[in-house]
Amino acid sequence: MVEYALNHAWLVPLLPVLSFVLIVFLTRPLKMKRLSSFIAVAAMFGSFVIATAIAIGVFSNHEFIEKSMTYSIRWFGMEGLNINVGVMLDPTSAMMIFMVTMVATLIFIYSTGYMKGDPRYSTFFAYLSLFGGSMLGLVISSNLLQMFVFWELVGLCSYLLIGFYNYKVSAREAAKKAFITTRVGDFGLLLGMLFLQIKFGTLELAELAEVVPMFESLGVSAGMLTLMVVLLFLGPIAKSGQFPLHVWLPDAMEGPTPVSALIHAATMVVAGVYLVGRILFLFVQVPTAMTVVAFIGAFTAIFAAIIAITQREIKRILAYSTVSQLGYMMLALGVGSLAASMFHMWTHAFFKALMFLAAGSVLHALHDKADVWEMGGLIKKMPITGWTFVIGGLAIAGIPPFAGFWSKDEILLVTWEWAQHGHAIGYLLFAFAAITAFLTAFYIWRLIFLAFFGEENPENHPHESPLNMTIPLIILAVMATVSGLVGTPWANVWGEWIHYGEVHHADPSYILMLMSVVLGLAGIGLAYVLYHKDANRVWVKEFARKYPALYNLSYRKFYVDEFYAWFTKIFVDGTAKVAYWFDIYIVDGIVNGLAALTRGSGGALRYIQTGKLQTYALVFFLAVLVISVVLTLGKADTIALLGGVR
């Protein structure tokens, strides 16, 4: 089974894609809703089984640490350009397909309960299947062009799923916002790939990893390589919601909750981080670019965390949490640690999927009431949902032994070591990361205390969700508890397998561990005092009253959306108006003027075309007379005759 799976890894993305085809052309037209969901779940579970076998095969063979398993076929080729379609398996891709298929399978099962009764039930599972298949295809791609194809398919599916409730204006606008924003980054990514192909003659990941370090000998200047890196990074900035192209991600909450969970935990947004990790060999050749990646990641982390502390909608809080955690992952890549970044991606997938699905359970029970200030005491009526969410909250807050503690501690450690190796900005980035750890614990537990504890809202009549929704929560809660144990400082199995360059063998820093725990507990403690102990939230309301500017700065998301709206109105719309005027009055004016001139000339010439022979004879006679006079008198006399000067 294992050997078969390794040689047929292409089945992992293919099964969900086949599910999409079957639902679209068979079960949906025949209105076989239950069969649609069964096919989707079965296909993704099949991919999970194959992915598990691949992971066993990879992680039981040390040869994969040094050399990936790549096989491909020629798609098309010409002189100077060969395009292959292939599969690349190594510890990183094996981890990713296992994680994506596991989380996706649980979300698919959850969706059978959450989407029950929706008139577009079959369509939803068709989109979801294509979404999962596209992400899996991206993960195992052996070259950048193939990755880009699946990258765009992921973007298309996100557009369809975010705007799934297309009868809502907000959903349609959110879908367009996501599609357009990510296209900005994708344009840069495509340009970067074109430069890579032109300068290095290949887009194969394995070949690029060998030739890029020798870029100077190949006639590629440092400036050109920097340009390539910057262009390539634009794609991940947009896709992974990094500042300033993060604005689409919180609005993506307009889609169904399972979509939010899939986007934020295992697909789309992690694709950007994964791409940077895949081409880290390119980024390390440009130290300035690495610093930029680290800074953008750290700034995004603290920026989104500050916004999250004042948001009221449960899914929007989690959305900004995702933006912040993605910043953590980018920070780790910027300081050169593939292991720390992928480790946090691994743990984040489980606790974030858990919290989104638990939030969906709450919305399902409260008939889509999303304001956490209007909840309260839900854990009494929804114990499974409530306590699993608490586990997710402990994990993301970085409380041991939950998963998030180990991965977040690893990021803090590698950032601190990077700073000590002569990168002065590293200390600032470490401070950003540490403050973010505190804020993360605070805003998540603010949510927990407001929604699940305290007094019940008599207007609410919550009830626990059915088993097909709660069982995935329990499984994810277990993973959010134990998944971090593979990367503890004392038995760092993770770092042995997934790394770039030398294996990281640093001794555990108990001071950093203690600091991380203290920051997490401090955030939880502050949330407890402000939002639970103070039942009327007097201190919070007083702060908002005394410092409205600070409160509004966070609540209005630093007015970034307003800035984009202003920029669009002034510059984009203004440019469009100028272009319209130029097109109408200049381009069309020239064309219409030439047409009028032609039409007038034709009208004038029409008068000499009378159709009368005597007129033509007269004209002919006069022409002969003029020619004869000229020939007789000569040029000079003719001019004088006409009144000119000799």
C-alpha positions in Angstrom: 0.0 0.0 0.0 2.7 2.4 0.9 4.8 1.8 -2.2 1.7 2.1 -4.3 0.7 5.4 -2.7 4.2 6.9 -3.2 4.0 6.0 -6.9 0.4 7.2 -7.3 0.4 10.3 -5.3 -1.4 12.1 -8.1 -4.5 10.2 -6.9 -4.6 12.5 -3.8 -5.8 15.6 -5.7 -7.5 13.6 -8.5 -10.2 11.9 -6.2 -11.7 15.2 -5.0 -11.7 16.5 -8.6 -13.5 13.4 -9.8 -16.0 14.0 -7.0 -16.5 17.5 -8.4 -17.2 16.1 -11.9 -19.6 13.4 -10.6 -21.6 15.9 -8.5 -21.8 18.5 -11.3 -22.9 16.1 -14.1 -24.7 13.4 -12.2 -26.0 13.9 -8.7 -26.8 17.6 -8.8 -28.9 17.4 -12.0 -30.7 14.4 -10.6 -31.3 16.2 -7.2 -29.5 13.4 -5.2 -28.3 15.6 -2.4 -27.3 12.9 0.1 -25.4 11.0 -2.6 -23.6 14.3 -3.5 -22.3 14.7 0.1 -21.5 11.0 0.3 -19.4 11.1 -2.8 -17.5 14.3 -1.6 -16.8 12.8 1.8 -15.8 9.5 0.4 -13.4 11.0 -2.1 -11.7 13.2 0.4 -11.5 10.3 2.9 -9.9 8.2 0.1 -7.4 11.0 -0.4 -6.7 11.0 3.3 -6.0 7.3 3.3 -3.5 7.6 0.4 -2.0 10.7 2.0 -1.5 8.8 5.2 0.2 6.0 3.4 2.5 8.5 1.6 3.3 10.1 5.0 4.2 6.7 6.4 6.4 6.0 3.4 8.2 9.3 3.6 8.8 9.5 7.3 9.9 5.9 7.5 12.7 6.4 5.0 15.5 8.8 5.8 16.5 9.1 2.2 13.7 11.6 1.7 15.4 14.0 4.0 18.3 14.5 1.6 16.5 13.9 -1.7 12.9 14.3 -2.7 11.0 11.8 -4.8 10.1 13.4 -8.1 8.4 11.9 -11.2 6.9 13.8 -14.1 5.8 13.6 -17.7 6.4 16.0 -20.6 3.4 18.2 -21.2 4.8 20.2 -24.1 8.1 21.5 -25.2 9.9 23.7 -27.7 13.4 25.1 -28.1 14.3 26.6 -24.8 11.1 25.7 -23.0 10.0 22.4 -21.6 6.9 22.1 -19.4 6.4 19.0 -17.3 3.5 17.9 -15.1 4.8 16.0 -12.1 4.7 15.1 -8.4 7.3 16.1 -5.8 7.3 14.2 -2.5 9.4 15.1 0.5 8.7 15.5 4.2 7.2 19.0 3.7 4.8 18.0 1.0 4.0 14.7 2.8 3.1 16.6 6.0 1.0 19.1 4.0 -1.2 16.5 2.1 -1.7 14.6 5.4 -2.8 17.7 7.2 -4.9 19.1 4.4 -6.8 15.8 3.7 -7.4 15.2 7.4 -8.7 18.6 8.2 -10.7 18.7 4.9 -12.3 15.3 5.6 -13.5 16.5 9.0 -14.8 19.8 7.5 -16.6 17.8 4.8 -18.3 15.6 7.5 -19.2 18.7 9.5 -20.7 20.3 6.4 -23.2 17.5 6.0 -24.9 18.8 9.2 -24.2 22.5 8.8 -25.5 22.8 5.2 -28.5 20.5 5.7 -31.6 22.0 4.1 -29.7 24.5 1.9 -31.2 24.5 -1.6 -27.7 24.4 -3.2 -26.5 21.6 -1.1 -25.0 19.6 -4.0 -23.4 22.7 -5.5 -21.7 23.5 -2.2 -20.1 20.0 -2.1 -19.0 20.3 -5.7 -17.2 23.6 -5.0 -15.8 22.2 -1.8 -14.4 19.1 -3.6 -12.7 21.2 -6.3 -11.3 23.5 -3.7 -9.7 20.7 -1.8 -8.4 19.0 -4.9 -6.9 22.3 -6.2 -5.0 22.8 -2.9 -3.7 19.2 -2.9 -2.6 19.6 -6.5 -0.7 22.7 -5.5 1.1 21.0 -2.6 2.5 18.1 -4.6 3.4 20.1 -7.8 7.0 19.6 -8.9 7.3 22.9 -10.8 6.2 26.5 -10.4 4.0 26.6 -13.5 1.9 23.7 -12.3 1.7 25.2 -8.9 0.5 28.5 -10.5 -2.3 26.6 -12.3 -3.6 25.1 -9.1 -2.9 28.4 -7.3 -5.4 30.1 -9.6 -7.9 27.3 -9.3 -7.8 27.7 -5.5 -8.5 31.4 -6.1 -11.4 30.6 -8.4 -12.9 28.2 -5.8 -12.5 30.7 -3.0 -14.4 33.2 -5.1 -17.3 30.8 -5.7 -17.4 29.7 -2.0 -17.1 33.1 -0.4 -19.9 34.3 -2.6 -21.9 31.2 -2.2 -24.8 33.1 -0.6 -25.0 35.2 -3.7 -28.4 36.6 -2.8 -26.6 38.7 -0.2 -24.9 41.9 -1.5 -22.2 41.6 1.2 -21.3 38.1 0.0 -21.0 39.2 -3.6 -18.9 42.2 -2.7 -16.6 40.0 -0.4 -16.1 37.5 -3.2 -15.2 40.2 -5.7 -12.9 41.8 -3.1 -11.1 38.5 -2.5 -10.7 37.8 -6.2 -9.4 41.2 -7.2 -7.1 41.6 -4.3 -5.4 38.2 -4.8 -5.2 38.9 -8.6 -2.9 41.9 -7.8 -0.5 39.6 -6.1 -0.9 36.9 -8.7 0.2 39.3 -11.4 3.5 39.9 -9.6 3.9 36.2 -9.1 3.4 35.4 -12.8 5.9 38.1 -13.8 8.5 36.6 -11.3 8.0 33.2 -12.8 8.5 34.5 -16.3 11.8 36.1 -15.2 12.9 32.9 -13.6 12.2 30.9 -16.9 14.0 33.5 -19.0 17.1 33.8 -16.8 17.4 30.2 -15.5 15.7 28.2 -18.2 13.5 26.2 -15.9 10.6 26.3 -13.5 11.3 22.9 -12.0 11.7 23.2 -8.2 14.5 20.6 -8.0 16.5 22.2 -10.9 16.0 25.7 -9.6 17.3 24.7 -6.2 20.6 23.6 -7.9 21.1 26.5 -10.3 19.9 29.5 -8.3 22.9 29.6 -5.9 25.1 29.9 -8.9 23.1 32.9 -10.3 26.2 35.2 -10.8 27.9 32.6 -13.0 24.8 32.4 -15.1 24.9 36.1 -15.8 22.1 37.1 -13.4 22.8 40.2 -11.4 21.9 40.7 -7.8 19.5 43.4 -8.7 17.7 41.1 -11.2 17.5 38.4 -8.6 16.1 40.8 -6.0 13.4 41.9 -8.5 12.4 38.3 -9.1 12.1 37.6 -5.3 10.0 40.8 -4.8 7.6 39.9 -7.6 7.3 36.3 -6.5 6.6 37.5 -2.9 3.6 39.6 -4.1 1.6 36.4 -4.6 2.0 35.1 -1.1 1.4 38.5 0.4 -2.0 38.6 -1.2 -2.9 34.9 -0.8 -1.8 34.7 2.8 -3.4 37.9 3.8 -0.2 39.9 4.7 -0.2 43.6 5.1 -1.2 45.6 3.1 -3.1 43.0 0.9 -4.9 41.5 3.9 -8.2 43.3 3.5 -10.0 40.5 1.7 -9.5 37.9 4.3 -11.8 39.2 7.1 -14.6 39.8 4.5 -14.3 36.2 3.4 -16.4 35.4 6.5 -19.5 36.0 4.3 -19.2 32.4 3.0 -20.5 29.4 4.9 -18.6 28.6 8.1 -17.1 25.3 6.7 -15.6 27.4 3.9 -14.1 29.8 6.4 -12.6 26.9 8.3 -11.2 25.4 5.2 -9.8 28.7 3.9 -8.3 29.7 7.2 -7.0 26.3 8.4 -5.8 24.1 5.6 -6.2 25.7 2.1 -5.8 29.0 0.3 -4.2 31.3 3.0 -1.5 28.8 3.9 -0.7 28.3 0.2 1.3 31.6 0.2 3.3 30.5 3.2 3.9 27.1 1.6 5.1 28.7 -1.6 7.6 30.8 0.2 8.8 27.8 2.0 9.1 25.8 -1.2 11.3 28.5 -2.9 13.2 29.5 0.3 16.4 28.6 -1.6 15.7 31.6 -3.8 14.9 34.0 -0.9 18.1 33.2 1.0 20.2 34.5 -1.9 18.8 38.0 -1.2 19.3 38.8 2.5 17.4 42.1 2.1 14.4 40.1 0.9 14.5 37.8 3.9 14.5 40.9 6.2 11.5 42.2 4.3 9.6 38.9 4.7 10.4 38.8 8.4 9.3 42.4 9.0 6.1 42.1 7.0 5.3 38.9 8.9 6.0 40.4 12.3 4.1 43.7 11.5 1.1 41.8 10.2 1.0 39.6 13.3 0.8 42.5 15.7 -1.3 44.7 13.4 -4.0 42.1 13.1 -3.9 41.2 16.8 -4.5 44.9 17.7 -7.6 44.9 15.4 -8.9 41.7 16.8 -9.1 42.9 20.4 -12.1 45.2 19.6 -14.1 43.2 17.0 -17.5 41.9 17.9 -18.4 39.3 15.3 -17.2 35.8 16.3 -15.9 34.8 12.8 -14.3 38.2 12.2 -12.3 37.9 15.4 -11.1 34.5 14.2 -10.4 35.9 10.8 -8.0 38.6 12.1 -6.5 35.9 14.3 -5.7 34.0 11.2 -4.1 37.0 9.6 -2.0 37.4 12.8 -0.9 33.8 12.9 0.0 33.8 9.2 2.3 36.7 10.1 4.0 34.5 12.6 4.6 31.9 9.9 6.1 34.5 7.5 8.3 35.8 10.3 9.7 32.4 10.8 10.5 32.1 7.1 12.0 35.5 7.1 14.5 34.5 9.8 15.3 31.4 7.7 13.5 28.7 9.7 11.4 26.5 7.5 10.9 24.1 10.4 9.4 26.7 12.7 7.1 28.1 10.0 5.8 24.7 8.9 5.5 23.6 12.5 3.2 26.5 13.3 1.2 25.9 10.1 0.7 22.3 11.3 -0.6 23.1 14.7 -2.5 26.2 13.5 -4.5 24.0 11.1 -6.0 22.0 13.9 -6.8 24.6 16.5 -8.0 27.1 13.9 -10.2 24.6 12.1 -11.5 23.6 15.6 -12.4 27.2 16.5 -14.0 28.0 13.2 -16.2 24.9 13.3 -17.1 25.5 16.9 -18.0 29.1 15.9 -20.2 27.6 13.1 -21.9 25.4 15.7 -22.7 28.5 17.7 -24.0 30.4 14.7 -26.1 27.3 13.8 -27.6 27.2 17.3 -28.2 31.0 17.5 -29.6 31.3 13.9 -26.6 33.3 12.7 -26.4 35.7 15.6 -22.7 36.6 15.4 -22.2 39.4 18.0 -20.3 37.9 20.9 -21.7 40.7 23.2 -25.1 39.2 22.6 -24.2 35.7 23.6 -23.1 34.5 27.0 -23.3 31.3 29.0 -23.4 29.1 25.9 -21.2 26.4 27.5 -24.0 25.3 29.7 -26.3 24.5 26.7 -23.5 23.6 24.3 -20.9 21.8 26.4 -19.1 19.9 23.5 -18.9 23.1 21.4 -17.9 25.2 24.4 -15.2 23.0 25.9 -13.7 22.2 22.5 -13.5 25.9 21.8 -11.8 26.4 25.1 -9.2 23.8 24.1 -8.6 25.7 20.9 -8.3 28.9 22.9 -5.6 27.3 25.2 -3.8 26.1 22.1 -3.6 29.5 20.3 -2.8 31.3 23.6 0.3 29.2 23.9 -0.5 27.3 27.1 1.4 24.0 27.5 1.0 21.2 26.7 -1.4 22.3 24.0 -0.1 22.4 20.4 0.2 26.1 19.9 2.7 26.5 22.7 5.4 24.4 21.1 5.2 26.0 17.7 4.9 29.6 19.0 7.8 29.0 21.3 9.9 27.7 18.4 9.2 30.9 16.4 10.1 33.1 19.4 13.3 31.1 19.8 14.5 31.3 16.1 13.7 35.0 16.0 15.7 35.7 19.2 18.6 33.7 17.8 18.4 35.5 14.5 18.6 38.8 16.3 21.7 37.6 18.2 23.4 36.7 15.0 23.9 40.4 14.0 20.4 41.3 12.8 19.6 44.4 14.8 16.0 44.5 13.6 15.6 41.0 15.0 15.1 42.5 18.5 12.2 44.6 17.2 10.7 41.7 15.5 11.0 39.6 18.6 9.2 42.3 20.6 6.4 42.3 18.0 6.1 38.6 18.3 6.1 38.6 22.1 3.5 41.4 22.3 1.4 39.5 19.7 1.5 36.4 21.9 0.0 38.4 24.8 -2.6 40.1 22.6 -3.6 36.7 21.0 -4.4 35.2 24.4 -6.3 38.3 25.4 -8.6 38.6 22.3 -9.3 34.9 22.1 -10.2 34.6 25.7 -12.2 37.9 25.5 -14.3 36.0 22.9 -14.5 32.9 25.1 -15.6 34.8 28.3 -18.2 36.9 26.4 -19.7 34.0 24.4 -19.4 30.9 26.5 -19.2 32.0 30.2 -21.1 34.6 32.2 -24.8 35.1 32.3 -27.0 33.6 29.6 -28.9 35.9 27.2 -32.6 35.1 27.7 -33.2 36.0 24.0 -31.1 33.0 23.0 -32.3 29.4 22.9 -29.1 27.5 22.0 -28.9 23.7 21.6 -26.0 21.4 21.0 -25.2 20.5 17.4 -25.8 17.0 16.0 -23.1 14.3 16.0 -21.9 14.9 12.5 -20.9 18.4 13.6 -19.6 17.6 17.1 -17.5 14.5 16.3 -15.2 16.6 14.0 -14.9 19.1 16.9 -13.8 16.4 19.3 -11.2 14.9 16.9 -9.8 18.4 16.2 -9.7 19.1 19.9 -7.5 16.0 20.4 -5.2 17.1 17.6 -5.0 20.7 19.0 -3.8 19.1 22.2 -1.3 16.5 21.0 -0.1 17.6 17.5 2.6 19.8 19.0 4.4 17.0 20.7 6.2 16.1 17.5 8.3 19.3 17.9 9.2 19.6 21.5 12.7 20.8 22.2 13.6 17.5 23.9 12.4 15.2 21.1 12.3 17.4 18.0 11.3 14.9 15.5 9.8 17.6 13.4 13.1 19.6 13.1 14.9 16.4 12.0 12.6 16.0 9.0 11.4 19.4 7.9 14.1 22.0 7.7 16.1 24.1 5.3 19.9 23.9 5.5 21.4 22.5 8.7 19.2 20.9 11.3 18.4 23.2 14.1 19.8 21.7 17.3 19.6 24.7 19.7 19.3 23.9 23.4 15.8 24.7 24.8 15.5 28.1 26.3 13.6 27.8 29.5 13.5 31.5 29.9 11.8 32.0 26.6 9.4 29.1 27.5 8.5 30.7 30.8 8.1 34.1 29.1 5.8 32.6 26.5 3.6 31.0 29.2 3.6 34.1 31.3 2.5 36.2 28.3 -0.3 33.8 27.5 -1.5 33.6 31.1 -1.3 37.4 31.4 -3.5 37.8 28.3 -6.1 35.3 29.7 -5.9 36.9 33.1 -6.6 40.4 31.7 -9.5 39.1 29.6 -10.9 37.4 32.8 -10.8 40.6 34.8 -12.3 42.8 32.1 -14.9 40.5 30.6 -15.8 38.0 33.2 -15.1 39.2 36.7 -16.5 42.6 35.7 -19.9 41.3 34.5 -21.0 44.8 33.4 -17.7 45.5 31.6 -17.5 48.9 33.2 -13.8 49.3 32.7 -13.9 48.4 29.0 -16.8 50.8 28.3 -15.0 53.6 30.3 -11.8 53.1 28.3 -13.7 53.3 25.0 -15.4 56.5 26.3 -12.2 58.1 27.5 -10.0 57.1 24.5 -12.4 57.0 21.5 -9.6 57.6 19.0 -7.6 54.5 20.1 -10.8 52.4 20.3 -12.0 53.5 16.8 -8.5 53.0 15.4 -8.7 49.3 16.3 -12.4 48.8 15.7 -12.2 50.5 12.3 -9.2 48.4 11.4 -6.8 51.3 11.2 -9.1 52.7 8.4 -7.3 50.6 5.8 -10.5 49.7 4.0 -11.5 53.4 4.0 -8.1 54.3 2.5 -8.5 51.7 -0.2 -12.0 53.1 -0.9 -10.6 56.7 -1.1 -7.7 55.5 -3.3 -10.1 53.7 -5.6 -12.4 56.7 -5.9 -9.7 59.3 -6.4 -7.0 57.6 -8.4 -8.6 54.5 -10.0 -11.9 56.2 -10.8 -10.1 59.4 -11.8 -7.8 57.5 -14.1 -10.7 55.7 -15.6 -12.5 59.1 -16.3 -9.3 60.5 -17.9 -8.9 57.4 -20.0 -12.6 57.6 -21.0 -12.2 61.3 -22.0 -9.1 60.5 -24.0 -10.8 57.6 -25.7 -13.9 59.6 -26.6 -12.4 62.9 -27.6 -8.9 62.0 -28.8 -8.9 58.5 -30.2 -12.5 58.5 -31.4 -12.0 62.2 -32.4 -9.1 61.3 -34.7 -11.0 58.3 -36.2 -14.2 60.2 -36.6 -12.3 63.2 -38.1 -10.6 61.0 -40.7 -13.9 59.5 -41.5 -15.5 62.9 -42.0 -12.6 64.0 -44.2 -12.9 61.0 -46.3 -16.7 61.4 -46.5 -16.3 65.1 -47.5 -13.6 64.4 -50.1 -15.8 61.7 -51.6 -18.7 64.0 -51.7 -16.6 66.7 -53.6 -15.2 64.2 -56.1 -18.7 63.0 -56.7 -19.5 66.1 -58.7 -17.0 65.3 -61.5 -18.7 61.9 -61.9 -21.8 63.1 -63.8 -22.2 60.2 -66.2 -22.6 62.6 -69.2 -20.2 62.1 -72.1 -20.2 65.7 -73.2 -19.0 66.7 -69.7 -16.2 64.2 -69.9 -15.3 65.4 -73.4 -15.1 69.0 -72.2 -12.9 68.1 -69.3 -10.7 66.1 -71.6 -10.5 69.0 -74.1 -9.6 71.5 -71.4 -6.9 69.2 -70.0 -5.4 68.8 -73.5 -5.5 72.6 -74.0 -3.7 73.2 -70.7 -1.0 70.7 -71.5 -0.5 72.2 -75.0 -0.1 75.7 -73.6 2.5 74.6 -71.1 4.4 72.7 -73.7 4.3 75.7 -76.2 5.1 78.5 -73.9 7.5 76.7 -71.5 7.6 76.7 -67.8 8.7 80.3 -67.3 6.2 81.9 -69.7 3.4 79.8 -68.3 4.1 81.1 -64.8 4.2 84.6 -66.1 1.0 84.1 -67.9 -0.7 83.0 -64.6 0.6 86.1 -62.9 3.7 84.7 -61.3 7.3 86.0 -61.5 9.9 84.6 -63.8 
